[in-house]
Amino acid sequence: MRNILRIDTSAQQERSLTRALGDIFEDRWQNLRPEDTWQRRDLALDPPVHVGSAWIAAAFTPEDRRSADQQDLLSASDRMIGELAAADLIVITVPMYNYGPPSTLKAWIDNVVRKDRTFSFDLARGDWPLEPVLSGKDLVVLTACGEFGFGPGGSRDGMDHLLPHLDTVRHYLGAETMHVVRIEYQEFGDDRHRTSLKAARDEAGALAGRLAARTRPSLQGEAR
């Protein structure tokens, strides 16, 4: 049995294209593997706290020396890290906002990428003192953007600050691989958007089928 953590981030609910992609992915997976468990976290309905000075002080205080207030301050982070650690697969549905992630997703990342919980820090490693604690997971990113051409060589190459960020931090989420399905042209609402929407819907279902069909050890090692 596998554990899947689904993170929804869109401020939209019924009108969200990324949530709809998530539903397609989840429905396809559940049809193939009904025995698997799903943990769902909606960052729009239950936004994580943004990291502040008191939170940082608590996180960098050794656990056995934290006050009751510090333990309470980190309790939500602890729960989110527990959900992440238990997951074999992470599914994030996320629109591009102003060329980057919604602030709630950044807050979630800041809450779960935490010293001594999801990464260790040791200056004896030289210029690379951080090392992930978690491993062996896959990350699926189902996204949508109003414009187009964000890929290599595209008209907006270098303007995407969503996927590169996720690809950089995924190691600290324990993800060995990242799979991306993206809808483009949303603001144009023309045939290009409709074509992109259909292709993304088809690919979301197909990706769920491919990943669900793989045995647990083979979830590792397939590049983005």
ROSE-4610 file (N, C-alpha, C; in Angstrom, 1 decimal, always signed):
// ROSE-4610
residu = [M/M/M/R/R/R/N/N/N/I/I/I/L/L/L/R/R/R/I/I/I/D/D/D/T/T/T/S/S/S/A/A/A/Q/Q/Q/Q/Q/Q/E/E/E/R/R/R/S/S/S/L/L/L/T/T/T/R/R/R/A/A/A/L/L/L/G/G/G/D/D/D/I/I/I/F/F/F/E/E/E/D/D/D/R/R/R/W/W/W/Q/Q/Q/N/N/N/L/L/L/R/R/R/P/P/P/E/E/E/D/D/D/T/T/T/W/W/W/Q/Q/Q/R/R/R/R/R/R/D/D/D/L/L/L/A/A/A/L/L/L/D/D/D/P/P/P/P/P/P/V/V/V/H/H/H/V/V/V/G/G/G/S/S/S/A/A/A/W/W/W/I/I/I/A/A/A/A/A/A/A/A/A/F/F/F/T/T/T/P/P/P/E/E/E/D/D/D/R/R/R/R/R/R/S/S/S/A/A/A/D/D/D/Q/Q/Q/Q/Q/Q/D/D/D/L/L/L/L/L/L/S/S/S/A/A/A/S/S/S/D/D/D/R/R/R/M/M/M/I/I/I/G/G/G/E/E/E/L/L/L/A/A/A/A/A/A/A/A/A/D/D/D/L/L/L/I/I/I/V/V/V/I/I/I/T/T/T/V/V/V/P/P/P/M/M/M/Y/Y/Y/N/N/N/Y/Y/Y/G/G/G/P/P/P/P/P/P/S/S/S/T/T/T/L/L/L/K/K/K/A/A/A/W/W/W/I/I/I/D/D/D/N/N/N/V/V/V/V/V/V/R/R/R/K/K/K/D/D/D/R/R/R/T/T/T/F/F/F/S/S/S/F/F/F/D/D/D/L/L/L/A/A/A/R/R/R/G/G/G/D/D/D/W/W/W/P/P/P/L/L/L/E/E/E/P/P/P/V/V/V/L/L/L/S/S/S/G/G/G/K/K/K/D/D/D/L/L/L/V/V/V/V/V/V/L/L/L/T/T/T/A/A/A/C/C/C/G/G/G/E/E/E/F/F/F/G/G/G/F/F/F/G/G/G/P/P/P/G/G/G/G/G/G/S/S/S/R/R/R/D/D/D/G/G/G/M/M/M/D/D/D/H/H/H/L/L/L/L/L/L/P/P/P/H/H/H/L/L/L/D/D/D/T/T/T/V/V/V/R/R/R/H/H/H/Y/Y/Y/L/L/L/G/G/G/A/A/A/E/E/E/T/T/T/M/M/M/H/H/H/V/V/V/V/V/V/R/R/R/I/I/I/E/E/E/Y/Y/Y/Q/Q/Q/E/E/E/F/F/F/G/G/G/D/D/D/D/D/D/R/R/R/H/H/H/R/R/R/T/T/T/S/S/S/L/L/L/K/K/K/A/A/A/A/A/A/R/R/R/D/D/D/E/E/E/A/A/A/G/G/G/A/A/A/L/L/L/A/A/A/G/G/G/R/R/R/L/L/L/A/A/A/A/A/A/R/R/R/T/T/T/R/R/R/P/P/P/S/S/S/L/L/L/Q/Q/Q/G/G/G/E/E/E/A/A/A/R/R/R]
num = [1/1/1/2/2/2/3/3/3/4/4/4/5/5/5/6/6/6/7/7/7/8/8/8/9/9/9/10/10/10/11/11/11/12/12/12/13/13/13/14/14/14/15/15/15/16/16/16/17/17/17/18/18/18/19/19/19/20/20/20/21/21/21/22/22/22/23/23/23/24/24/24/25/25/25/26/26/26/27/27/27/28/28/28/29/29/29/30/30/30/31/31/31/32/32/32/33/33/33/34/34/34/35/35/35/36/36/36/37/37/37/38/38/38/39/39/39/40/40/40/41/41/41/42/42/42/43/43/43/44/44/44/45/45/45/46/46/46/47/47/47/48/48/48/49/49/49/50/50/50/51/51/51/52/52/52/53/53/53/54/54/54/55/55/55/56/56/56/57/57/57/58/58/58/59/59/59/60/60/60/61/61/61/62/62/62/63/63/63/64/64/64/65/65/65/66/66/66/67/67/67/68/68/68/69/69/69/70/70/70/71/71/71/72/72/72/73/73/73/74/74/74/75/75/75/76/76/76/77/77/77/78/78/78/79/79/79/80/80/80/81/81/81/82/82/82/83/83/83/84/84/84/85/85/85/86/86/86/87/87/87/88/88/88/89/89/89/90/90/90/91/91/91/92/92/92/93/93/93/94/94/94/95/95/95/96/96/96/97/97/97/98/98/98/99/99/99/100/100/100/101/101/101/102/102/102/103/103/103/104/104/104/105/105/105/106/106/106/107/107/107/108/108/108/109/109/109/110/110/110/111/111/111/112/112/112/113/113/113/114/114/114/115/115/115/116/116/116/117/117/117/118/118/118/119/119/119/120/120/120/121/121/121/122/122/122/123/123/123/124/124/124/125/125/125/126/126/126/127/127/127/128/128/128/129/129/129/130/130/130/131/131/131/132/132/132/133/133/133/134/134/134/135/135/135/136/136/136/137/137/137/138/138/138/139/139/139/140/140/140/141/141/141/142/142/142/143/143/143/144/144/144/145/145/145/146/146/146/147/147/147/148/148/148/149/149/149/150/150/150/151/151/151/152/152/152/153/153/153/154/154/154/155/155/155/156/156/156/157/157/157/158/158/158/159/159/159/160/160/160/161/161/161/162/162/162/163/163/163/164/164/164/165/165/165/166/166/166/167/167/167/168/168/168/169/169/169/170/170/170/171/171/171/172/172/172/173/173/173/174/174/174/175/175/175/176/176/176/177/177/177/178/178/178/179/179/179/180/180/180/181/181/181/182/182/182/183/183/183/184/184/184/185/185/185/186/186/186/187/187/187/188/188/188/189/189/189/190/190/190/191/191/191/192/192/192/193/193/193/194/194/194/195/195/195/196/196/196/197/197/197/198/198/198/199/199/199/200/200/200/201/201/201/202/202/202/203/203/203/204/204/204/205/205/205/206/206/206/207/207/207/208/208/208/209/209/209/210/210/210/211/211/211/212/212/212/213/213/213/214/214/214/215/215/215/216/216/216/217/217/217/218/218/218/219/219/219/220/220/220/221/221/221/222/222/222/223/223/223/224/224/224]
x = [+0.8/+0.0/+0.9/+0.5/+1.3/+0.5/+1.2/+0.6/+0.9/-0.2/+0.0/-0.4/+0.4/+0.1/-0.3/-1.5/-2.0/-2.0/-1.3/-1.3/-2.0/-3.1/-3.8/-3.5/-3.2/-2.8/-3.6/-4.4/-5.1/-6.1/-6.1/-7.1/-8.5/-8.6/-9.9/-10.3/-11.6/-12.0/-12.7/-14.0/-14.6/-14.0/-13.5/-13.0/-11.5/-10.9/-9.5/-9.1/-8.3/-7.8/-6.8/-6.0/-5.0/-5.7/-6.7/-7.4/-8.1/-8.7/-9.3/-8.3/-7.0/-6.0/-5.7/-5.7/-5.5/-6.6/-7.8/-8.9/-8.8/-8.4/-8.2/-7.1/-5.9/-4.8/-5.3/-6.0/-6.4/-7.4/-8.4/-9.4/-8.8/-7.9/-7.2/-6.4/-5.7/-4.9/-5.8/-6.9/-7.7/-8.4/-8.7/-9.3/-8.3/-7.0/-6.0/-5.5/-5.5/-5.0/-5.9/-7.1/-8.0/-7.6/-6.6/-6.1/-5.2/-4.7/-3.7/-4.4/-3.7/-4.2/-3.8/-4.8/-4.5/-4.6/-3.6/-3.7/-3.8/-4.8/-5.0/-4.9/-4.2/-4.0/-4.3/-5.3/-5.7/-5.1/-4.1/-3.4/-4.2/-5.2/-6.0/-7.0/-7.6/-8.5/-7.9/-6.7/-5.9/-4.5/-4.3/-2.9/-1.9/-0.7/+0.3/+0.7/+1.3/+1.8/+3.0/+3.2/+4.5/+5.6/+6.8/+7.9/+8.2/+8.3/+8.7/+9.9/+10.3/+11.5/+11.3/+10.0/+9.8/+9.8/+9.3/+9.3/+10.7/+11.5/+12.9/+13.6/+13.4/+14.1/+13.7/+12.4/+11.9/+12.5/+12.6/+13.1/+14.5/+15.3/+16.8/+17.1/+16.1/+16.4/+16.3/+17.3/+17.3/+16.0/+15.5/+14.1/+14.0/+15.0/+14.9/+14.9/+15.2/+15.3/+14.2/+13.2/+12.2/+11.1/+10.6/+9.6/+8.3/+7.3/+5.9/+5.4/+5.6/+5.2/+5.9/+7.2/+7.9/+7.4/+7.1/+6.6/+5.2/+4.4/+3.1/+3.3/+4.2/+4.5/+4.9/+5.6/+6.1/+5.1/+4.0/+3.2/+2.6/+2.1/+1.6/+2.7/+3.9/+5.0/+5.3/+5.2/+5.5/+4.5/+3.2/+2.1/+2.4/+2.7/+3.0/+4.2/+5.2/+6.4/+6.0/+5.2/+4.8/+4.0/+3.1/+2.4/+3.4/+4.4/+5.4/+6.2/+6.7/+7.5/+6.8/+5.5/+4.7/+4.4/+4.6/+4.2/+5.2/+4.7/+5.5/+5.5/+4.4/+4.2/+3.6/+4.2/+3.7/+3.0/+1.8/+1.1/+0.8/+1.3/+1.1/+0.3/-0.9/-1.6/-1.4/-0.8/-0.4/-0.4/-1.2/-1.1/+0.1/+0.5/+1.6/+1.0/+1.4/+1.0/+2.1/+2.0/+3.0/+4.4/+4.4/+5.6/+6.2/+5.5/+6.1/+5.0/+5.3/+4.3/+3.4/+2.1/+1.3/+2.1/+1.8/+2.5/+2.3/+1.1/+0.8/+1.7/+2.0/+2.9/+4.3/+4.8/+6.1/+6.1/+5.0/+4.9/+4.9/+4.3/+4.3/+5.7/+6.4/+7.8/+8.7/+8.5/+9.3/+9.0/+7.8/+7.4/+7.9/+8.1/+8.5/+10.0/+10.6/+12.1/+12.7/+13.1/+13.4/+14.6/+15.6/+16.8/+16.5/+17.2/+17.1/+15.8/+14.9/+13.7/+13.7/+14.0/+14.0/+15.4/+16.3/+17.7/+18.6/+19.8/+20.8/+21.8/+22.5/+23.5/+24.8/+25.8/+27.1/+28.2/+28.9/+30.0/+31.2/+31.2/+32.3/+32.2/+31.0/+30.8/+31.3/+31.9/+32.5/+31.5/+31.5/+30.6/+29.2/+29.0/+27.6/+27.2/+26.9/+26.6/+25.3/+24.3/+23.0/+22.8/+22.1/+21.9/+20.5/+19.7/+18.4/+18.3/+17.2/+17.0/+16.0/+15.0/+14.0/+14.5/+14.0/+14.3/+13.3/+13.5/+12.7/+11.3/+11.0/+9.6/+9.6/+8.4/+8.2/+7.4/+7.7/+6.9/+6.2/+4.9/+4.1/+3.6/+3.8/+3.4/+2.4/+1.2/+0.1/-0.1/+0.2/+0.2/-0.5/-0.7/-1.3/-0.8/-0.7/-0.2/-1.0/-1.1/-1.9/-1.2/+0.1/+0.9/+1.4/+2.5/+3.1/+4.5/+5.2/+6.6/+7.6/+7.3/+8.3/+9.4/+9.3/+10.3/+11.6/+12.6/+13.9/+13.7/+14.3/+14.2/+12.8/+11.9/+10.6/+10.7/+9.6/+9.5/+9.6/+9.3/+9.4/+10.4/+11.4/+12.4/+13.1/+13.2/+13.8/+12.9/+11.6/+10.6/+9.8/+10.0/+9.3/+10.0/+9.5/+10.1/+9.4/+8.5/+7.7/+8.4/+8.5/+9.0/+10.5/+11.4/+12.8/+12.9/+12.1/+12.1/+11.8/+10.7/+10.3/+11.3/+12.0/+13.0/+14.2/+14.5/+15.6/+15.4/+14.2/+13.9/+13.4/+13.1/+12.5/+13.3/+14.6/+15.5/+15.2/+14.8/+14.6/+13.1/+12.3/+11.0/+11.2/+12.3/+12.6/+12.3/+12.1/+11.7/+12.9/+13.0/+14.1/+13.8/+12.5/+12.2/+11.0/+10.9/+9.7/+9.1/+7.8/+7.0/+6.1/+6.0/+5.3/+4.2/+3.0/+2.0/+1.5/+1.5/+1.2/+0.2/-0.7/-1.7/-1.2/-1.2/-0.7/-1.9/-1.6/-2.5/-3.8/-3.9/-5.2/-5.8/-4.9/-5.5/-5.9/-5.5/-5.9/-7.2/-7.5/-8.8/-9.1/-8.1/-8.3/-8.1/-7.9/-7.8/-6.5/-5.4/-4.2/-4.4/-5.2/-5.5/-6.4/-7.3/-8.2/-7.3/-6.4/-5.5/-4.6/-4.1/-3.2/-4.0/-5.2/-6.0/-6.3/-6.7/-7.0/-5.7/-4.6/-3.4/-3.0/-3.1/-2.8/-3.7/-5.0/-5.9/-5.6/-5.3/-4.9/-3.6/-2.6/-1.3/-1.4/-2.3/-2.5/-3.0/-4.0/-4.5/-3.4/-2.7/-1.7/-0.5/-0.1/+0.9/+0.5/-0.7/-1.2/-1.1/-1.5/-1.5/-0.1/+0.9/+2.3/+2.9/+2.6/+3.2/+2.6/+1.2/+0.5/+0.9/+1.3/+1.6/+3.0/+3.8/+5.2/+5.3/+6.2/+6.4/+7.1/+7.0/+7.5/+9.0/+9.9/+11.3/+11.6/+10.8/+11.1/+10.6/+9.9/+9.5/+10.7/+11.9/+13.1/+13.8/+14.5/+15.4/+15.0/+13.7/+13.2/+13.3/+14.1/+14.4/+13.2/+13.1/+12.1/+12.1]
y = [-1.2/+0.0/+1.2/+2.2/+3.5/+4.6/+5.6/+6.8/+8.0/+8.7/+9.8/+11.1/+12.1/+13.4/+14.4/+14.9/+15.8/+17.2/+18.2/+19.5/+20.4/+21.0/+22.0/+23.4/+24.3/+25.6/+26.7/+26.4/+27.5/+28.2/+29.6/+30.4/+30.1/+29.6/+29.2/+27.8/+27.6/+26.2/+25.6/+25.8/+25.1/+25.5/+26.7/+27.2/+26.9/+26.2/+25.9/+24.9/+25.2/+24.2/+23.3/+23.7/+22.8/+21.8/+22.2/+21.3/+20.2/+20.7/+19.7/+18.7/+19.1/+18.2/+17.2/+17.7/+16.9/+15.8/+16.2/+15.3/+14.2/+14.6/+13.6/+12.6/+13.1/+12.3/+11.3/+11.9/+11.1/+10.0/+10.4/+9.4/+8.3/+8.6/+7.5/+6.6/+7.2/+6.4/+5.5/+6.1/+5.3/+4.2/+4.4/+3.3/+2.1/+2.5/+1.4/+0.9/+1.7/+1.3/+1.8/+1.2/+1.7/+1.4/+0.6/+0.3/+1.3/+2.2/+3.2/+4.3/+5.0/+6.0/+7.4/+8.4/+9.7/+10.7/+11.5/+12.6/+13.9/+14.7/+15.9/+17.2/+18.1/+19.4/+20.5/+21.4/+22.5/+23.8/+24.3/+25.5/+26.8/+26.8/+28.0/+28.0/+26.9/+26.8/+26.8/+26.3/+26.2/+26.6/+27.9/+28.4/+28.2/+27.8/+27.7/+29.1/+29.2/+30.4/+30.8/+32.0/+32.5/+32.5/+32.1/+32.0/+33.4/+33.6/+34.8/+34.6/+35.6/+35.5/+34.5/+34.5/+33.6/+32.1/+31.9/+30.6/+30.1/+31.0/+30.6/+30.3/+31.1/+30.9/+29.5/+29.2/+27.9/+26.7/+26.9/+25.8/+25.5/+26.6/+26.4/+26.2/+26.1/+25.7/+24.2/+23.6/+22.1/+21.7/+20.6/+20.1/+20.0/+19.5/+19.2/+20.5/+21.7/+22.9/+23.9/+23.5/+24.3/+24.6/+25.8/+26.1/+25.5/+25.5/+25.0/+25.9/+27.2/+28.1/+27.8/+27.5/+27.2/+25.9/+24.9/+23.6/+23.8/+24.7/+25.0/+25.7/+26.6/+27.4/+26.5/+25.4/+24.5/+23.3/+23.2/+22.0/+21.8/+22.9/+22.8/+22.3/+22.9/+22.4/+21.0/+20.5/+19.1/+18.2/+18.6/+17.8/+17.8/+18.9/+18.9/+18.1/+18.1/+17.3/+15.8/+15.5/+14.1/+13.6/+14.4/+14.1/+13.8/+14.7/+14.6/+13.3/+13.1/+11.9/+10.6/+10.6/+9.3/+9.1/+10.1/+10.0/+9.3/+8.4/+7.8/+8.7/+9.4/+10.3/+11.6/+12.7/+14.0/+14.6/+15.0/+15.6/+17.0/+18.0/+19.4/+20.0/+20.5/+21.2/+22.7/+23.4/+24.8/+25.7/+26.8/+27.7/+28.6/+29.2/+30.2/+31.6/+32.2/+33.5/+34.5/+35.5/+36.5/+35.8/+34.8/+34.1/+33.2/+33.0/+32.2/+31.4/+30.9/+30.1/+31.0/+30.5/+31.2/+31.3/+32.3/+32.5/+31.4/+30.8/+29.7/+28.4/+28.2/+27.1/+27.4/+28.6/+29.0/+28.9/+29.2/+29.1/+27.6/+26.7/+25.3/+24.8/+25.2/+24.7/+25.2/+26.5/+27.0/+26.3/+25.8/+25.0/+23.6/+23.0/+21.6/+21.4/+22.4/+22.3/+22.8/+22.0/+22.4/+21.6/+22.3/+21.7/+20.6/+19.5/+18.3/+17.6/+18.0/+17.3/+16.8/+17.7/+17.3/+17.5/+18.2/+18.3/+18.4/+17.9/+18.0/+19.1/+19.6/+20.7/+20.4/+20.3/+19.9/+20.7/+21.6/+22.4/+21.5/+20.3/+19.4/+19.0/+19.2/+18.8/+19.9/+21.0/+22.0/+23.0/+23.2/+24.2/+23.7/+22.4/+21.9/+21.2/+22.0/+21.5/+20.9/+21.2/+20.7/+19.4/+18.5/+17.1/+16.7/+16.2/+15.8/+14.6/+14.6/+13.5/+12.5/+13.0/+12.1/+11.7/+10.6/+10.2/+9.2/+8.8/+7.8/+8.1/+9.4/+9.8/+10.3/+10.4/+11.1/+12.4/+13.4/+14.7/+14.9/+15.0/+15.4/+16.8/+17.6/+19.0/+19.2/+19.6/+19.8/+21.3/+22.0/+23.5/+24.1/+25.4/+26.1/+27.6/+28.2/+29.5/+30.3/+31.6/+32.4/+32.6/+32.6/+32.8/+31.5/+31.6/+30.4/+30.6/+29.5/+29.6/+29.7/+29.1/+29.2/+28.1/+27.2/+26.1/+26.6/+25.8/+26.1/+26.6/+27.7/+28.3/+28.9/+28.9/+29.6/+31.1/+31.7/+33.2/+33.7/+33.0/+33.4/+32.6/+32.0/+31.2/+32.1/+31.6/+32.3/+33.1/+33.1/+33.9/+33.0/+31.7/+30.8/+30.6/+31.1/+31.0/+30.1/+29.3/+28.3/+26.9/+26.4/+25.0/+24.9/+25.9/+25.8/+25.8/+26.5/+26.6/+25.2/+24.6/+23.3/+22.2/+22.4/+21.4/+21.5/+22.7/+22.9/+22.4/+22.6/+22.2/+20.8/+20.1/+18.8/+17.8/+17.9/+17.0/+17.0/+18.2/+18.4/+17.9/+17.7/+17.0/+15.5/+15.1/+13.6/+13.1/+14.0/+13.6/+13.4/+12.2/+11.8/+12.3/+12.4/+12.8/+13.8/+14.6/+15.5/+15.4/+15.2/+15.1/+16.3/+16.9/+18.1/+18.0/+18.4/+18.6/+20.0/+20.7/+22.2/+22.5/+23.4/+24.0/+25.4/+25.8/+27.1/+27.9/+29.2/+30.1/+30.4/+30.2/+30.4/+31.8/+32.8/+34.2/+34.5/+33.7/+33.9/+33.3/+32.2/+31.6/+31.2/+30.9/+30.6/+29.1/+28.7/+27.3/+26.8/+27.6/+27.1/+26.7/+27.5/+27.1/+25.8/+25.7/+24.5/+23.3/+23.4/+22.3/+22.0/+23.0/+22.7/+22.1/+22.6/+22.0/+20.5/+20.2/+18.8/+17.9/+18.4/+17.6/+17.4/+18.5/+18.3/+17.4/+17.4/+16.5/+15.0/+14.8/+13.5/+13.0/+13.9/+13.6/+13.3/+14.1/+13.9/+12.4/+12.0/+10.6/+9.6/+9.9/+8.9/+8.8/+10.0/+10.0/+9.2/+9.4/+8.6/+7.1/+6.7/+5.3/+4.8/+5.6/+5.1/+4.9/+5.9/+5.8/+4.8/+4.7/+3.7/+2.2/+2.1/+0.7/+0.3/+1.2/+0.8/+0.3/-0.7/-1.2/-0.2/-0.3/+0.7/+1.0/+0.0/+0.4/+1.2/+0.9/+1.6/+3.0/+3.5/+4.9/+5.8/+5.3/+6.1/+6.0/+7.1/+7.0/+7.5/+7.8/+8.4/+9.9/+10.4/+11.8/+12.6/+13.9/+14.8/+14.9]
z = [+0.0/+0.0/+0.0/-0.8/-0.9/-0.2/+0.2/+0.8/-0.1/-0.5/-1.4/-0.6/-0.7/-0.1/-1.2/-1.2/-2.2/-1.5/-2.2/-1.7/-2.8/-2.4/-3.3/-2.9/-3.9/-3.5/-4.1/-5.1/-5.9/-4.9/-5.1/-4.3/-4.9/-6.1/-6.7/-6.2/-6.1/-5.8/-7.0/-7.3/-8.4/-9.7/-9.8/-11.1/-11.4/-10.4/-10.5/-11.6/-12.5/-13.5/-12.8/-11.9/-11.3/-10.4/-9.6/-8.8/-9.7/-10.9/-11.8/-12.3/-12.6/-13.0/-11.8/-10.6/-9.5/-9.3/-9.6/-9.5/-10.6/-11.8/-12.8/-12.4/-11.9/-11.5/-10.4/-9.4/-8.2/-8.6/-9.4/-9.9/-10.6/-11.5/-12.3/-11.3/-10.4/-9.4/-8.6/-8.1/-7.2/-7.9/-9.2/-10.0/-10.1/-10.2/-10.4/-9.0/-8.0/-6.7/-5.6/-5.5/-4.4/-3.0/-2.8/-1.5/-0.9/-1.8/-1.3/-0.5/+0.3/+1.2/+0.7/+0.9/+0.4/+1.6/+1.8/+2.8/+2.0/+2.3/+1.5/+2.4/+1.8/+2.5/+1.6/+1.9/+1.1/+1.7/+1.0/+1.5/+1.4/+0.5/+0.4/+1.6/+2.0/+3.1/+4.4/+4.5/+5.7/+5.5/+5.3/+5.0/+6.1/+5.8/+6.9/+7.3/+8.5/+9.0/+8.2/+8.0/+7.4/+8.5/+8.1/+9.1/+9.6/+10.9/+11.5/+12.5/+13.2/+14.1/+15.2/+15.8/+16.9/+16.4/+15.2/+14.6/+14.4/+13.8/+13.5/+14.8/+15.8/+17.1/+17.7/+17.6/+18.1/+17.3/+15.9/+15.1/+15.3/+15.7/+15.9/+17.3/+18.2/+19.6/+19.7/+20.3/+20.4/+21.0/+20.5/+20.9/+22.4/+23.1/+24.5/+25.4/+24.7/+25.4/+25.0/+24.1/+23.7/+24.8/+24.9/+25.8/+25.3/+26.2/+25.8/+24.6/+24.7/+23.7/+22.3/+22.4/+21.2/+20.6/+21.4/+20.9/+20.3/+20.9/+20.3/+19.0/+18.9/+17.7/+16.5/+16.8/+15.8/+15.5/+16.3/+16.2/+14.8/+14.1/+12.8/+11.8/+11.9/+11.1/+11.3/+12.6/+12.9/+12.2/+12.2/+11.5/+10.0/+9.4/+8.0/+7.6/+8.4/+8.2/+8.4/+9.3/+9.5/+8.3/+7.7/+6.5/+5.3/+5.2/+4.2/+4.3/+5.5/+5.8/+5.5/+5.7/+5.5/+4.1/+3.2/+1.8/+0.9/+0.1/-1.0/-2.2/-2.4/-3.6/-3.1/-3.6/-3.3/-4.6/-4.6/-5.7/-5.3/-6.0/-5.8/-7.0/-6.7/-7.7/-7.5/-8.5/-8.2/-9.4/-9.4/-10.5/-10.4/-11.5/-11.4/-11.1/-10.1/-9.7/-9.9/-10.8/-11.0/-11.2/-12.0/-12.4/-11.3/-10.2/-9.1/-8.4/-7.3/-6.6/-5.7/-5.4/-4.4/-3.1/-2.4/-1.1/-0.1/-0.2/+0.7/+0.4/-0.8/-1.1/-0.6/-0.8/-0.2/+1.3/+1.9/+3.4/+3.8/+3.0/+3.3/+3.2/+2.1/+1.9/+3.1/+3.5/+4.6/+5.9/+6.1/+7.3/+7.3/+6.1/+6.1/+5.8/+5.2/+5.0/+6.2/+7.2/+8.5/+9.0/+9.6/+10.2/+11.2/+11.0/+11.9/+11.7/+10.8/+10.5/+9.0/+8.1/+6.7/+6.1/+6.8/+6.4/+7.6/+7.4/+8.4/+8.0/+9.0/+8.7/+9.4/+8.6/+9.2/+8.4/+9.0/+8.3/+8.0/+8.5/+8.1/+6.7/+6.1/+4.7/+3.8/+4.3/+3.5/+2.9/+1.6/+1.0/+0.8/+1.1/+0.9/+2.3/+3.3/+4.6/+4.8/+3.9/+4.0/+3.3/+3.9/+3.4/+3.7/+2.6/+2.9/+3.8/+4.6/+5.5/+4.9/+4.1/+3.5/+2.1/+1.6/+0.2/-0.3/-1.6/-2.1/-2.6/-2.7/-3.1/-4.5/-5.1/-6.4/-6.1/-6.9/-6.8/-8.2/-8.1/-9.3/-9.1/-10.1/-10.1/-11.3/-10.9/-11.9/-11.8/-12.9/-12.9/-14.1/-14.0/-15.0/-15.0/-16.2/-16.3/-17.3/-17.2/-18.1/-19.4/-19.4/-20.7/-21.2/-21.9/-22.6/-22.9/-23.3/-23.8/-22.7/-21.5/-20.4/-20.4/-21.4/-21.5/-22.1/-22.1/-22.7/-24.1/-24.5/-25.8/-26.1/-25.2/-25.4/-25.3/-25.7/-25.7/-24.3/-23.3/-21.9/-21.1/-21.7/-21.1/-20.0/-18.8/-17.7/-16.8/-17.2/-16.5/-15.5/-15.6/-14.7/-13.4/-12.3/-11.0/-10.1/-10.7/-9.9/-10.0/-11.2/-11.4/-11.0/-11.4/-11.0/-9.4/-8.8/-7.3/-6.7/-7.2/-6.8/-7.1/-8.3/-8.7/-7.8/-7.3/-6.4/-5.0/-4.5/-3.1/-3.0/-4.1/-4.0/-3.2/-3.2/-2.5/-1.0/-0.5/+0.9/+1.2/+0.2/+0.4/+0.3/+0.0/-0.2/-1.6/-2.6/-3.9/-4.8/-5.3/-6.2/-7.6/-8.0/-9.3/-9.3/-10.3/-10.4/-11.8/-11.8/-13.1/-13.2/-14.3/-14.5/-15.6/-15.3/-16.3/-16.2/-17.4/-17.3/-18.4/-18.0/-18.9/-19.2/-20.5/-20.9/-21.5/-21.8/-22.6/-21.9/-20.6/-19.9/-20.2/-20.1/-20.3/-21.7/-22.7/-24.1/-24.4/-23.8/-24.0/-25.4/-26.2/-27.6/-27.8/-29.1/-29.5/-28.9/-28.7/-28.1/-26.7/-26.0/-24.6/-24.5/-25.4/-25.4/-25.7/-26.7/-27.0/-25.8/-25.2/-24.0/-22.9/-22.7/-21.6/-21.8/-23.0/-23.3/-23.2/-23.7/-23.6/-22.1/-21.3/-19.9/-19.2/-19.5/-18.9/-19.2/-20.5/-20.9/-20.3/-20.2/-19.6/-18.1/-17.4/-16.0/-15.7/-16.5/-16.3/-16.7/-17.8/-18.2/-17.2/-16.7/-15.7/-14.4/-14.0/-12.8/-13.2/-14.4/-14.8/-14.8/-15.3/-15.3/-13.9/-13.1/-11.8/-10.9/-11.0/-10.2/-10.6/-11.9/-12.4/-11.9/-11.5/-11.1/-9.7/-9.5/-8.2/-7.3/-6.0/-5.1/-5.3/-5.4/-5.6/-6.9/-7.9/-9.2/-9.2/-8.1/-8.1/-8.1/-7.8/-7.8/-9.1/-9.5/-10.6/-11.9/-12.1/-13.4/-13.4/-14.3/-14.3/-14.8/-14.4/-14.8/-16.3]
